[in-house]
Amino acid sequence: MLYRAGQQIGHYRLTHIVGEGPHAQVFVAEHLPSQAPVAIKMLRARLAQEEIEKFSRSARRIANLSHPHIMRVSDYGVERNVPYLVMEVALNGSLRRRHPEGTRLSTQRILAYARQISEALHYAHSENYLHQFIKPENMLLDKQGNVLLSDFFLPLGIFTARSPENSLYMAPEQYQGVARQTSDQYALGLIIYEWFTGERPTYDPLSTRLFQYGSLLPPLRAKVPSVSTEIEQVVMTALAREPHQRFKSMQAFASALEEAFRARPSSGPLRSFPQRVAVAPASQMTTPLSPLSTPNGVAVDVPEAPAEVKAAGRVIWTARANHGAVRSLSWSYDGRRLVSGGNDMQARVWDASTGKVLLSYGGHRTGVHTVAWSPRGLLIASAGYDPQVHVWSATRGAIMHTFQAHTQPVKALAWSSDGQRLASVDGPDGMVRVWDAMSGMQHATFKPQDKDVAALTWSPDGTCVAVASEDGGVQIWHVNTPRHHGRIFSDPSFASVQALAWASGNSYMASGGEEQVIHYWNTNTGRDKLLFSGHTQKILSLSWSQDGKLLASSSADGSVRIWDVRTGACVFAYSSKHPPVHAVAWSPGGSLLACGDADGSIQVWQIQFPA
């Protein structure tokens, strides 16, 4: 039976279809009592009574699986003998959608994905449940970009072992009808092999011809010579034909992969820090980005480096922004107030000296992902997982404009330096829009080369917009020229860029992400001037001090660091008890630093240097 939007299934009303395959239809639906959005998977099967009982037992076991990297099944049922599962909505799609077939991934990204999936499988195995259908289409991404493993095996006749869509990533013994824990390990090994090579592995599971490591596939380095022998050995061990030759557990496999990653030679891509390159001029840009000028007409540059000094930090206040993570922070132009946005659907204005809430804005129906205070101080812009940008009064909370041209959740927004324009970008389509802040009219649109845009920033002189993408690219666009010329830069490590901050002077930018390293680089040539290394997980936020001498960073590892761009040294470090720290922001005066973490806590620090 085929279902359509508008039909009611139990306590849920189907709103629109988001996916369809030979085994199921997937809808976004509304939970009628709470009006909350959910995803419903309607299986293409009509069950006899004994099958209904078997389905209910298995669905109950899956619903009891509780892990940060497993898609939670919140409800299940049978409607007119058709089984269904209810889950949360994964707004960012699957890993197959993010990385289409033929895409090669960086070692850093592969390790990050493998770590999360291995943790989920290790937990499921400890609960005596096998997945059996490991494939990129069943690896979904949540709002923060974390992997959620979905579509665990259900003992129904529609899920046959040898169907083409299920056998692509199947271990030889599973193909013959005998699945075990190491079968899931084999499937993940096949996916990692594909991520390294960019080719979907093809092999005969019944073949007796073996390559090195007892595998049915050629060694990884035969396809990608740049992969270290240590990493190759781990991946090919997971791909051994005989189950007893693989790692004993998912935990052992993940640990071995981590060790192999750390054992890479210093000439490897992470430690050699390859220079980003100009991939291609967007719209054939030939005009370089001009540095900002002082009143005397002299270009601003980074000052000479003084002797290294350490900063001291003192907490001014700590506050809890109700439920959910703090996702974004922005200061008023005079440094007297601070606005925060978070997962609890509220944007709050705080007194910067006392930590008292002065105003709450509740105009969004979903979490507030990004907030920005206008340079003129009168307006605040906010956006979230609904496709709208709200501009509202910073003193009264009254809505001034609602920009509704986006069709996807808004990932980032920023004001131009004169406060007249606002740039915003949605995802996963990645459309960048520039608005007139007072009239609400759309000034320009850009379509980045990569759809999965993670960060956006304006140049200090207000002439350019830069966006960063999940494939490691940074695109810079001139917004005032007739054809909005731009330039595209790409990092050869292909590590996802999650944060951007343009330095005063227009000629340099800081960027960071999955690589766990912050690059300080020239926006005309793409060449690195400095590298800041110290975070142990991906960088999530960057912020410059007003004088351009200090750069603050926050990371998924829970730390906040301050870097001196004249020396490259870390002059201050703080670790939160509730990682990750999603947001960090310098006050305009440069003496206060605000940070917000996953627990919903905000801290404001007084940063002091020795006299």
BELSUL-V755932 format. One record per pair of residues at least 24 apart in sequence whose ideal C-beta (glycine too) atoms are under 6 Angstrom apart, sorted by sequence separation. I is the first residue (numbers start at 1). J is the second residue. D is the distance in Angstrom with one decimal. If there is no record, write none. Layout:
((I	J	D) (I	J	D))
//
This chain:
((215	239	4.5) (343	367	4.1) (347	371	5.5) (385	409	4.3) (428	452	5.5) (514	538	4.7) (556	580	3.8) (560	584	5.7) (215	240	5.8) (216	241	5.5) (472	497	6.0) (513	538	5.5) (52	78	5.4) (197	223	4.4) (214	240	4.4) (234	260	4.7) (427	453	5.9) (470	496	4.6) (513	539	5.8) (197	224	5.7) (214	241	5.8) (341	368	3.4) (363	390	5.3) (383	410	3.6) (448	475	5.4) (512	539	3.2) (534	561	5.9) (554	581	3.9) (12	40	5.9) (55	83	4.9) (196	224	5.3) (405	433	5.9) (425	453	4.9) (120	149	4.5) (231	260	4.6) (468	497	3.7) (117	147	5.9) (175	205	4.3) (230	260	3.8) (341	371	4.0) (383	413	5.4) (554	584	4.1) (116	147	4.3) (214	245	5.3) (361	392	5.7) (425	456	4.9) (446	477	5.2) (532	563	4.8) (339	371	5.0) (381	413	5.6) (403	435	5.5) (468	500	5.0) (510	542	5.2) (552	584	4.8) (172	205	4.1) (230	263	4.6) (423	456	6.0) (47	81	5.2) (113	147	5.8) (135	169	4.8) (339	373	5.6) (466	500	5.8) (552	586	5.9) (46	81	4.6) (134	169	5.6) (347	382	4.7) (389	424	5.1) (432	467	5.8) (444	479	5.4) (518	553	5.8) (560	595	5.1) (228	264	4.7) (319	355	4.5) (361	397	4.9) (363	399	5.8) (534	570	5.3) (489	526	4.5) (317	355	3.4) (359	397	5.2) (530	568	4.8) (3	42	5.2) (401	440	4.3) (43	83	4.8) (96	136	3.9) (375	415	5.9) (444	484	5.6) (498	538	5.9) (499	539	5.4) (540	580	6.0) (95	136	4.4) (96	137	4.6) (330	371	5.2) (332	373	5.3) (339	380	5.4) (341	382	5.6) (372	413	5.5) (374	415	5.1) (381	422	5.6) (501	542	3.9) (503	544	5.8) (510	551	5.6) (543	584	5.2) (545	586	4.9) (552	593	5.8) (554	595	5.9) (42	84	4.9) (327	369	5.2) (328	370	4.6) (330	372	5.0) (333	375	5.7) (370	412	5.3) (372	414	5.6) (414	456	5.6) (416	458	5.2) (423	465	4.9) (425	467	5.8) (498	540	5.7) (499	541	5.3) (501	543	6.0) (540	582	5.4) (541	583	5.1) (543	585	4.9) (546	588	5.6) (94	137	5.3) (192	235	5.5) (328	371	4.7) (330	373	4.4) (370	413	5.3) (372	415	5.4) (376	419	4.1) (412	455	5.5) (414	457	5.6) (417	460	5.8) (457	500	4.5) (459	502	5.4) (499	542	4.4) (501	544	5.3) (541	584	4.7) (543	586	4.9) (547	590	6.0) (40	84	5.6) (41	85	4.7) (95	139	4.3) (333	377	4.2) (375	419	4.3) (412	456	4.0) (414	458	5.2) (418	462	5.5) (454	498	5.0) (455	499	5.4) (460	504	5.3) (504	548	4.1) (546	590	4.6) (94	139	6.0) (332	377	5.5) (374	419	4.6) (417	462	4.4) (434	479	5.6) (455	500	4.5) (457	502	5.1) (461	506	5.6) (503	548	5.5) (545	590	4.4) (40	86	5.5) (94	140	5.3) (189	235	5.8) (416	462	4.1) (460	506	5.6) (69	116	4.6) (132	179	5.3) (459	506	5.4) (38	86	5.3) (39	87	4.8) (92	141	3.7) (130	179	5.6) (189	238	3.3) (39	89	4.9) (69	119	5.7) (70	120	4.9) (90	140	3.9) (134	184	5.7) (189	239	4.5) (69	120	3.9) (37	89	5.3) (67	120	5.4) (131	184	5.1) (134	187	3.5) (185	238	5.2) (134	188	5.7) (67	123	4.6) (125	181	4.8) (28	89	6.0) (182	243	4.4) (185	246	5.6) (121	184	5.2) (182	246	4.6) (10	77	5.4) (185	253	5.5) (71	140	5.9) (172	241	5.6) (9	79	5.1) (173	243	5.8) (117	188	5.9) (71	148	4.2) (69	147	5.6) (114	192	5.9) (70	149	5.2) (71	150	3.8) (69	149	6.0) (1	82	5.9) (110	192	5.9) (110	195	4.9) (62	152	5.1) (105	195	4.3) (104	198	4.0) (58	154	5.2) (102	198	5.4) (58	155	5.8) (101	200	5.9) (54	155	5.7) (45	156	5.7) (45	158	4.9) (122	250	4.0) (121	250	4.5) (122	251	4.8) (118	250	4.7) (23	158	5.2) (118	254	3.7) (115	254	5.9) (114	257	5.8) (111	261	5.2) (292	460	5.5) (292	461	5.3) (283	483	5.2) (285	485	3.9) (285	486	5.7) (283	485	4.6) (285	487	5.0) (282	486	3.8) (300	505	4.0) (281	487	5.8) (282	488	5.3) (280	488	5.7) (279	488	4.8) (278	489	5.8) (279	490	4.6) (276	489	4.8) (292	505	5.4) (291	505	5.1) (292	506	5.0) (276	491	4.4) (291	506	4.8) (291	507	4.7) (289	506	5.6) (274	492	4.2) (269	493	4.7) (289	523	5.2) (289	524	5.7) (288	524	4.7) (278	526	5.4) (277	526	5.7) (276	526	4.5) (275	527	5.6) (335	587	4.2) (275	528	5.9) (335	588	4.6) (329	583	4.4) (331	585	5.9) (335	589	4.8) (327	582	5.2) (328	583	5.2) (329	585	4.3) (331	587	5.1) (338	594	5.7) (325	582	5.9) (326	583	5.9) (331	588	5.9) (273	531	5.5) (308	567	5.3) (313	572	5.7) (311	571	4.7) (305	566	3.6) (308	569	5.0) (310	571	5.3) (311	572	4.2) (305	567	4.7) (340	602	5.9) (303	566	5.9) (329	594	5.1) (329	596	5.4) (326	596	2.8) (325	598	4.4) (326	600	5.8) (324	600	5.7) (326	602	5.8) (321	600	4.8) (320	600	5.5) (320	601	5.6) (321	602	5.8) (319	602	5.1) (318	603	4.9) (317	604	5.5) (315	603	5.8) (316	604	4.6) (315	605	5.8) (316	606	5.4) (313	605	4.6) (314	606	4.6) (313	607	5.5) (311	607	5.3) (312	608	5.0) (311	609	5.2) (309	609	5.8) (309	610	5.9) (91	409	5.8) (92	428	5.9) (98	452	6.0) (106	493	5.1) (108	495	5.0) (106	494	4.2) (106	495	4.9) (109	514	5.6) (108	514	5.2) (108	515	5.6))
//
